[in-house]
Amino acid sequence: MAEVFTYKNAGVDIDKAEAFIQKIRPLVKSTYRTGVLGEIGGFGGLFHLDVQKYRDPVLVSATDGVGTKIKIAILMDRHDTIGIDLVAMCVNDIIVHGAKPLFFLDYLAMGELSTQTATRIIEGITAGCRQAQCSLIGGETAEMPGIYQAGDYDLAGFVVGVVERDQIIDGSEIAVGHRLIGIASSGLHANGYSLVRKVLLERHGYSVQDEIPELGGPLGAELLKPTCIYAETVLNLRRDFPLSGISHITGGGLTDNVPRILPKSCQAVIHRNSWPTPPIFGFLKEKGNIPEVEMLRTFNNGIGLVVVVAEELVADVLLRLQGLNEKGYVIGEIAARKNDNPPLIYV
């Protein structure tokens, strides 16, 4: 008798996927805000933009993933925070333009759907959406046997926000004499993990369970700290202060990300010792014998967001950040860029 093939015995269980959708429905609904139409399970997520609330609205979008930080979550078998990283990496990229996040979509790919793991991931995504005050209105969970090994998965996210056209923050108002205020990161955030794993896990043979005195606890706990979501902070600052430019410090560090917002006539001067560097960065530098220039171009080194403001606003902005439970530091200033000088220097 000929063997009978089904999608299920090929590795894709549609019934399990449908049960998973029903399981996460309450989590998803917990993120809903005014504007969401319908529920998850449709072909597309629906969101009604109330144009009466805006004079000249511009939609701002971003998409991103969390890279190989996922490997740390898998090694620790802890999946409830990696979704926060996903939301943060996307949302932080639109708030630098002054946009208010509206809605979020996710893509989760696994070799075989583990309902428990996938639910933990969605718990993190919904927690991140609540922090960012945006709604999770749809997504895709794909079983891909033969592409991903058992236990492996990948994540991607997509966010849409809105800002008034005349309130877009694009760096064009940055001028000589302005100050750079760095807002503290929670740690590594979600960049540089291929180098982290190469140095600590492969070269030195550390386990994520190892207690590291320099870090004050298990290595894995430090590496898995979720990325800060700066949406509430930026929207609060933008309400009362003219922000000339904002840079999200991700892959490329301060070295590559701050110049992205600078006019060609401006140079950022960063005072390297003007903020405290969390222990994880010194630990990595020592264990990997990583050059300073490589550290500054790979990691955030303790600064997750840079806000550029006029000098006379610095004291008030720092006071507001303190009230928002954020740590802010004046880390540099804007100077005139001459000839072919680099757009950013460290002093």
Protein Blocks (a to p, Z undefined) as FASTA:
>chain_A
ZZdddfklnopafklmmmmmmmmmmmmmmmpcehiacjehiabdcddddfklpmbdcddd
ddddehjmlmmmmmnopaklmmmmmmmmmmmmmmmnopacfbdcdddddfbdcfklmmmm
mmmmmmmmmmnopacfbdcddddehjacghiacddddddddddfklccehlmgcehiacd
ddddfbjmjghklmmmmmmmmmnopafklccfknopafklmmmoccddfklmmmmmmmmp
ccfbdcdddehijmlmmmmmpcfkbccdddfklcccdfklmmmmmmnopafklmmmmmgn
opabdcdddfklmmmmmmmmmmnopacddfbdcdddehjbcfbdcZZ
